[in-house]
Amino acid sequence: MNKLTSPRLLSRTLNEDQLSWAIRFLFVISVILIIILSFSYHSINRELIYFSERVDHSHKVLDKINEININLYEVTYYGRGYLILADSTNRRQLVSKVHKLPLRTKELAWLVKDNNAQIIKTKALINALLPYRQKIMRFAVENPLEYTAARRTTLLRNGTTSTQQVRNMLDEMALIEHKLMTTRVQSRNNYKQQIFRFNWVIMGVALAFLLSSFILLERELKRNKLYKFELEKKVENLNRSNNELEQFAYVASHDLQEPLRKIRSFTDLLVAKSKSTLSVEAGLMLEKIEKSAIRMQLLIDDLLLFSRLIDNTLEAEAVDLNGVIREVKSSLSESIRETSATIHTSYLPTVIGYPSQLIQLFQNLISNSIKYSKEGMSPMIDISYTEVPGHQTPHARPRSSTDETTFYCITLKDNGIGFKKEYAEKIFVIFQRLHSQEKFQGSGIGLAICRKVISNHKGYIVSEGEEGQGAKFYIYLPKENLFTR
């Protein structure tokens, strides 16, 4: 039978643990980089928003300065018209435009409240506009037609000077705001470029992680595909070998039955017919032949029983282990009575499995405890159970599917002769015996059958022993139904 290994499967550059750690490393590094870049991106984006708002704010300030300039132009225009024509239309427009100046200067003051230089300029502007407005309002209640030519010329010159003074202040404020806006636009554009670069960096990091993960996973998928193909072949070969082994054991056992029966029959016939004429030595030989034939019969029966455990056509069902123990006690009632054995059983759970196999399991274990009891001491057997998580079971592999499975740990403890600790695993090997046939009869298959039964139930069995101190067997059976997985 071929081994379940292949040089191609063993020539991996990364095993499962290394691949897992490589993916975790890539993931952690990528997450750290993305977090750092995201914080930087957030900071840059916040600055970009800030400077964009500042640029918009500068536009609002410049627009407001421009509105005041237009307002001043309108005041001058309607003031001259009123001075020349002294009509009600120009007067009404003049008063209306003058009244708008305080509101617009207040709006300008509110817009530049975070700029000390502009605040100073705005205060100066307000101080200059106050007497300018008062002069206009006095002029608006007078009749310009009563003015002399010299008076009119003086008013026009003074009005032009006052207006130009205010406009100069506004121009200075506009110049300051233009410089400030230029700086803000440059900062905004710089952060725009950084945002663009960071977008590419984050995209590059994400793509690098995805590409690396894809390469690793794609390589592993190819290996798993090869592994699956190889495994299917090995399983197919293993199943074929098991079927052949089952057929061989069954046929060989049946073929051995016939000559064995003849040996025993002719031995019995020879003893019956020639008992008086046989010598003592011949009688001893015939007795040894009879014992060997009986032992051979027992061995064949156990081989047949072991071969039947390979049958995978049985349907699993719910099995009450309390009922199993009762049936085993009934089957072993004669041995229990002869040895005065005491079997103490706590309440046991119901498991999913094969009833006949579980009966065979406990029958072999209890009969062994009775058989290997101390001379002159009645056997005492205690059976109990606890629940344990899958990762605490023996032989559990890291990150295996049994990690999340709960197991019933059934403990069978006796007060027999026990065994040395180094034999804890050897006793489950088929045909392995720790004692001579003359001292304890048996085929050496009983505990091998127990391990096979537990394997069929997707569990584990381990033993502990100390010479002269009895033995313990720990049977791990899954609490959940694993037969459909």
PyMOL commands that set and color helices and strands:
alter all, ss='L'
color gray80, all
select helices_A, chain A and resi 7-10+16-85+88-111+116-140+144-146+149-274+280-308+321-331+333-339+355-371+390-392+401-404+421-423+426-428+446-456
alter helices_A, ss='H'
color red, helices_A
select strands_A, chain A and resi 317-320+342-345+350-353+380-389+406-414+460-465+471-478
alter strands_A, ss='S'
color yellow, strands_A
deselect
rebuild
show_as cartoon
